[in-house]
Amino acid sequence: TMPIIIYNLSQFRWQVRGWQWARVVPLLIVIIFSMNGVISLQKEERLGFGVWTRTNYPKGTVDFLKEHNVHGRIFNTYGHGGYLIWHLYPAIPVFIDGRTVALYDQDFFWLYNLAERKEELWKQVAERYGIEIVLVHDDREKGYAVLFNWLDEDEDWRLMAFDDVSNLYMRKGEKFDKLIEQHGFHYLRPSDITMDYAKEKKDDKRYLEALERELEMACQRFPRDFYPFYYLGIYHRIYGTKDHLLDAEKAFLEAIAKRAARNMSRIFRVRARSGNLSC
């Protein structure tokens, strides 16, 4: 609103003579309140438009794409389209975003919805549009089959990054092979929060050691997220020995701290806006 207010102030004419200094009072008020808003946004780690980056949007996975200067065709969750455009365009043009039905007609929106839930249709969409990257919203706690369940099992795709909000996959091939070799997860499957796939191989020491290395790497790459530490706790619990149970307890406490910090951040924001900061 500041540009509009300033423009109208320039058209305003004071009727009372001798009070020329009063012309700047409204402008000073606007500046003071605007500075207060900017400081609040910085403290809450939010975007300038009021988006809660850490809790609503795929910051960790998008940061990975930006850090490695990835270019390609993406299939993305509808609700993340605008965020991806802001951070990744033109290197990665989105598959879909919130401009429905102005840009995307109902048939295309219907196709997108089915592709996330019908494996055969997903493969057709990936082939038709030359999809090389997939960045999808985290629905792992809902328990039903969605796109990232299939990608975890598909040998043509590799999990590259994940956070509490999203999972990022890349298609194997000459274009991304070097990046996949350096940063890809070969054993971890974040779509399965029970980690039954690891429990089935609890007697395979070589497999479990490789999985542990990936989990520790995930905790280092995404130190502020809940799931890397949660999965590490599940991993240690699989062994059942005293030492591993102690490591499991440590990992679970870390995971709880991450989620608690995020939830408290939400509560603080709500109370700050209502003027009630008491705990």
C-alpha positions, 0 to 999 in steps of 0.5 A, spaced: 500 500 500 505 504 500 506 506 493 499 508 493 499 512 499 505 516 497 502 517 490 496 520 494 499 524 499 503 528 493 496 530 490 494 532 497 493 540 499 493 542 506 488 547 508 491 550 514 497 555 513 503 554 517 503 547 518 507 545 512 511 540 517 505 536 518 505 534 511 511 528 512 507 526 518 503 521 515 509 518 511 513 517 517 507 513 520 507 509 514 515 508 514 515 506 521 509 501 521 512 498 514 519 497 518 516 494 523 513 489 519 519 487 515 523 486 522 517 481 524 518 477 517 525 477 518 525 474 525 519 469 523 524 467 517 518 468 512 518 471 505 516 478 504 509 476 501 507 473 508 509 465 506 511 461 511 517 458 508 519 453 513 512 450 514 508 450 507 513 450 502 519 445 499 524 449 501 529 444 502 528 440 496 528 447 492 534 449 495 538 443 492 535 444 485 538 451 486 545 449 489 546 444 483 543 449 478 539 443 475 535 445 469 529 440 466 522 439 465 519 438 472 512 434 475 510 438 481 504 438 486 499 444 484 500 448 490 507 448 490 507 451 483 507 459 484 513 458 489 517 454 484 516 459 479 519 464 484 525 460 485 526 456 479 524 460 473 526 459 467 531 454 469 525 449 471 518 451 468 513 448 472 508 443 470 502 446 473 501 452 478 495 456 481 493 459 474 487 455 473 483 456 469 486 462 466 492 458 464 490 451 465 483 448 463 479 443 466 482 437 462 489 438 464 487 439 471 484 433 471 490 429 468 494 432 473 490 429 479 489 422 476 497 422 474 498 423 482 494 417 483 494 412 477 500 409 476 499 407 469 497 414 467 503 417 471 507 413 466 504 416 460 504 423 462 512 422 464 513 420 457 508 425 453 511 431 457 518 428 457 518 429 465 525 429 468 524 431 475 519 430 480 517 434 486 511 432 490 508 434 496 509 430 502 503 425 504 507 420 507 503 420 513 496 419 510 498 412 508 495 411 501 498 410 494 501 416 491 506 418 486 512 418 491 510 411 493 511 408 486 518 412 485 521 409 491 520 403 487 522 405 480 529 403 478 528 409 473 528 414 478 532 416 484 530 420 491 535 426 491 532 430 497 527 430 502 524 435 507 518 435 512 514 438 506 516 434 499 520 429 496 525 430 490 526 425 485 530 425 478 530 420 472 536 416 471 540 418 465 546 421 462 543 428 464 543 427 472 547 421 473 553 424 476 549 428 480 545 422 482 551 418 484 554 424 488 547 425 492 542 420 490 539 416 496 539 408 494 536 405 500 532 410 504 525 410 502 521 416 505 514 414 503 514 408 508 514 411 515 514 405 518 521 403 514 518 395 513 523 395 507 529 395 512 525 391 517 525 385 512 533 386 511 535 386 519 539 380 518 543 383 512 548 387 515 551 390 509 545 393 507 543 396 514 550 399 514 549 403 507 542 405 510 545 408 516 550 412 512 544 415 508 540 416 514 546 420 517 547 424 511 540 426 511 540 429 518 547 433 516 543 435 509 537 437 512 538 438 520 532 442 521 527 437 519 523 432 523 523 426 518 531 425 517 532 424 525 525 420 525 527 415 520 534 414 524 531 413 530 527 407 527 533 404 524 536 404 530 530 401 533 530 395 528 537 392 531 534 392 538 540 392 542 542 396 548 547 401 544 542 402 538 536 403 543 540 409 546 542 411 539 534 411 537 532 415 543 537 420 542 535 421 534 527 421 536 529 426 541 532 430 536 526 429 531 521 431 537 525 437 538 525 439 530 517 438 530 516 442 537 520 448 534 516 448 528 509 448 532 512 453 537 513 457 531 506 457 529 503 458 536 508 464 537 506 467 530 498 467 532 499 469 539 503 475 536 498 477 531 493 477 537 497 481 542 497 475 547 504 473 548 503 469 554 505 462 555 
